[in-house]
């Protein structure tokens, strides 16, 4: 009798943005995970594109390579991993990618870097209380500041104050893996970034009516599956 054939499980690594991490960053996908799906947890020291790229490489290296899906800030780690180890990253799916290094000179990107650069520069100011700094961060990102404050918000503000900005991370203008970019149609910031990635060879699709967390829209999963099957 011939030995049973054991199917090879190809890993898919899901990389969070600067908000929720692990399964909390991908609730729709984590509700019905498939074999080989890994939801990268947040490192104990917080987010760092270079460090997280090495964690992605370690996960893929133990399985002979696979696919990477990343959202917003996490797209920097995903692309750094692909550029460091193109032999391991079979494809990239970047959702509203904050790969601003690749879109320098575009107006919305430059305005965002100017606005948020000042916010990040003030993060080390010991005289600026967390609620006041977080109000600046919220204004720069375009969402209202919280109306009340608690320990969870304090921990979140402290983590974000340690965050390295999503530019100057060392990205090269190259896509070493087949790449799909998914964006919502409402943000010039991410539209400009997507345009730059298309110029490097990426495919780009918009999800009408979706917000920044494109992964929460079921249509995004349909587009990802089509991409993986193609």
C-alpha positions as CSV (number, residue, x, y, z in Angstrom):
1,X,0.0,0.0,0.0
2,X,1.3,3.4,-0.9
3,X,2.0,5.7,2.0
4,X,-0.7,8.3,2.7
5,X,0.0,11.7,1.1
6,X,0.1,14.4,3.7
7,X,-1.1,17.7,2.3
8,X,1.3,20.6,2.6
9,X,-0.2,23.5,4.6
10,X,1.0,26.8,3.2
11,X,1.2,29.5,5.8
12,X,-0.6,32.8,5.6
13,X,0.6,35.5,8.0
14,X,-1.7,38.3,8.9
15,X,0.1,41.4,10.1
16,X,-1.8,44.0,12.2
17,X,-1.6,47.8,12.0
18,X,-1.1,50.2,14.8
19,X,-4.5,49.5,16.4
20,X,-5.6,46.0,17.6
21,X,-3.2,43.1,17.2
22,X,-3.4,39.4,16.6
23,X,-6.9,38.0,16.2
24,X,-8.4,41.3,17.4
25,X,-7.0,43.0,14.3
26,X,-8.7,40.4,12.0
27,X,-12.0,39.5,13.6
28,X,-13.7,38.5,10.4
29,X,-10.8,36.2,9.4
30,X,-10.2,34.9,12.9
31,X,-13.9,33.9,13.2
32,X,-13.4,31.2,10.6
33,X,-9.6,30.6,10.3
34,X,-8.2,28.1,7.8
35,X,-5.3,25.8,8.2
36,X,-2.0,27.7,8.1
37,X,-3.4,31.1,9.1
38,X,-1.2,32.9,11.6
39,X,-2.4,36.2,13.2
40,X,0.8,37.9,14.3
41,X,0.6,39.0,17.9
42,X,2.0,42.3,19.0
43,X,5.6,42.1,20.3
44,X,5.9,42.9,24.0
45,X,7.8,46.1,23.2
46,X,5.2,47.3,20.7
47,X,5.3,47.8,17.0
48,X,8.5,48.2,15.0
49,X,8.5,47.5,11.2
50,X,12.0,46.1,11.1
51,X,11.6,43.8,14.1
52,X,8.2,42.6,13.0
53,X,9.5,41.9,9.5
54,X,12.0,39.5,11.1
55,X,9.2,37.8,13.0
56,X,7.3,37.3,9.7
57,X,10.4,35.9,8.1
58,X,10.9,33.5,11.1
59,X,7.3,32.2,10.7
60,X,7.6,31.7,7.0
61,X,11.0,30.2,7.2
62,X,9.8,27.4,9.4
63,X,7.3,26.3,6.7
64,X,9.3,26.9,3.5
65,X,7.5,30.1,2.6
66,X,4.0,31.4,2.3
67,X,1.8,34.5,1.9
68,X,1.6,37.7,3.8
69,X,-1.5,39.9,4.4
70,X,-0.9,43.2,6.2
71,X,-3.0,46.3,7.2
72,X,-1.9,49.9,7.4
73,X,1.3,50.3,9.5
74,X,1.9,46.5,9.3
75,X,2.4,46.8,5.5
76,X,5.8,48.2,6.2
77,X,6.9,45.0,8.0
78,X,5.3,42.8,5.3
79,X,7.2,44.6,2.5
80,X,10.4,44.7,4.4
81,X,10.1,40.9,4.9
82,X,9.5,40.3,1.2
83,X,12.5,42.5,0.3
84,X,14.7,40.7,2.8
85,X,13.6,37.2,1.9
86,X,11.9,37.1,-1.5
87,X,12.4,33.3,-1.5
88,X,10.0,33.0,1.4
89,X,7.2,35.5,0.5
90,X,5.0,34.1,-2.3
91,X,2.6,37.0,-2.3
92,X,1.7,40.2,-0.5
93,X,-1.8,41.6,0.1
94,X,-1.5,45.1,1.5
95,X,-4.7,46.7,2.9
96,X,-4.7,50.5,3.1
97,X,-0.9,50.3,3.3
98,X,1.0,53.0,5.1
99,X,4.1,52.5,3.0
100,X,4.7,56.2,2.8
101,X,8.4,55.9,2.0
102,X,7.3,54.8,-1.5
103,X,5.0,57.8,-2.1
104,X,7.2,60.7,-1.0
105,X,6.5,63.9,-3.0
106,X,2.8,63.2,-3.4
107,X,0.6,66.0,-1.8
108,X,-1.5,64.0,0.7
109,X,1.4,61.9,1.8
110,X,3.6,64.9,2.4
111,X,0.9,66.8,4.3
112,X,0.3,63.7,6.5
113,X,4.1,63.4,7.2
114,X,4.2,67.1,8.1
115,X,1.2,66.9,10.4
116,X,2.1,63.6,12.1
117,X,5.9,64.4,12.1
118,X,5.2,67.2,14.6
119,X,3.0,64.8,16.7
120,X,5.6,62.1,16.8
121,X,8.3,64.7,17.6
122,X,6.3,65.8,20.7
123,X,5.9,62.2,21.9
124,X,9.1,62.4,24.0
125,X,8.1,65.6,25.8
126,X,7.7,64.7,29.5
127,X,5.7,67.8,30.1
128,X,2.9,66.7,27.7
129,X,0.4,64.5,29.4
130,X,-0.9,61.4,27.6
131,X,-4.4,62.7,27.1
132,X,-3.1,65.9,25.6
133,X,-0.6,64.1,23.3
134,X,-3.3,61.6,22.3
135,X,-5.6,64.5,21.3
136,X,-2.8,65.8,19.0
137,X,-2.4,62.3,17.6
138,X,-6.2,61.9,17.0
139,X,-6.4,65.3,15.3
140,X,-3.5,64.4,13.0
141,X,-5.1,61.1,12.1
142,X,-8.5,62.7,11.5
143,X,-10.6,61.2,14.3
144,X,-12.1,62.8,17.4
145,X,-10.3,62.6,20.7
146,X,-11.9,60.5,23.4
147,X,-14.4,62.2,25.6
148,X,-13.2,60.3,28.7
149,X,-10.0,58.7,29.8
150,X,-9.2,55.4,31.4
151,X,-6.3,53.0,32.0
152,X,-6.8,51.3,28.6
153,X,-6.5,54.6,26.8
154,X,-3.5,55.5,28.9
155,X,-1.7,52.2,28.0
156,X,-2.6,52.8,24.3
157,X,-1.3,56.3,24.3
158,X,1.9,55.2,26.0
159,X,2.4,52.5,23.3
160,X,1.7,54.9,20.4
161,X,4.1,57.4,21.9
162,X,6.9,54.8,21.4
163,X,5.8,54.0,17.8
164,X,8.3,54.8,15.1
165,X,6.6,56.8,12.3
166,X,5.6,54.8,9.1
167,X,8.2,56.6,7.0
168,X,12.0,56.3,7.1
169,X,11.7,52.6,7.7
170,X,14.1,51.6,4.9
171,X,11.7,50.4,2.2
172,X,13.3,50.1,-1.3
173,X,11.2,50.9,-4.4
174,X,10.8,47.3,-5.3
175,X,8.1,44.6,-5.0
176,X,9.8,41.2,-5.0
177,X,6.5,39.3,-4.6
178,X,3.2,39.4,-6.5
179,X,1.3,42.2,-4.7
180,X,-2.4,43.2,-4.4
181,X,-3.3,46.5,-2.8
182,X,-6.8,47.0,-1.4
183,X,-8.0,50.4,-0.4
184,X,-11.2,52.2,0.5
185,X,-12.2,54.9,-2.0
186,X,-12.3,57.8,0.4
187,X,-8.7,58.6,1.4
188,X,-6.3,60.4,-0.9
189,X,-3.4,59.4,1.5
190,X,-3.8,55.7,0.8
191,X,-4.9,56.3,-2.8
192,X,-1.5,58.0,-3.5
193,X,0.3,55.2,-1.7
194,X,-1.5,52.6,-3.8
195,X,-0.7,54.6,-7.0
196,X,3.0,54.4,-6.1
197,X,2.8,50.6,-5.5
198,X,1.0,50.2,-8.8
199,X,3.9,52.0,-10.4
200,X,6.1,49.2,-9.0
201,X,3.9,46.5,-10.4
202,X,1.2,45.9,-7.8
203,X,-2.5,45.3,-8.7
204,X,-4.9,47.7,-7.0
205,X,-8.6,47.3,-6.2
206,X,-10.9,49.5,-4.2
207,X,-13.7,48.3,-2.0
208,X,-16.6,50.7,-2.3
209,X,-18.1,51.8,1.0
210,X,-15.3,50.3,3.1
211,X,-13.5,52.1,5.8
212,X,-9.8,52.1,6.7
213,X,-10.2,48.6,8.2
214,X,-10.9,47.1,4.8
215,X,-10.4,43.6,6.3
216,X,-13.8,44.0,8.1
217,X,-15.7,44.0,4.8
218,X,-16.6,40.5,3.6
219,X,-16.0,41.6,0.0
220,X,-12.3,42.1,0.9
221,X,-12.0,38.3,1.7
222,X,-13.6,37.5,-1.7
223,X,-11.0,39.7,-3.4
224,X,-8.2,38.1,-1.4
225,X,-9.3,34.6,-2.3
226,X,-9.5,35.5,-6.0
227,X,-6.0,36.9,-5.7
228,X,-4.6,33.8,-4.0
229,X,-6.3,31.5,-6.5
230,X,-5.0,33.4,-9.5
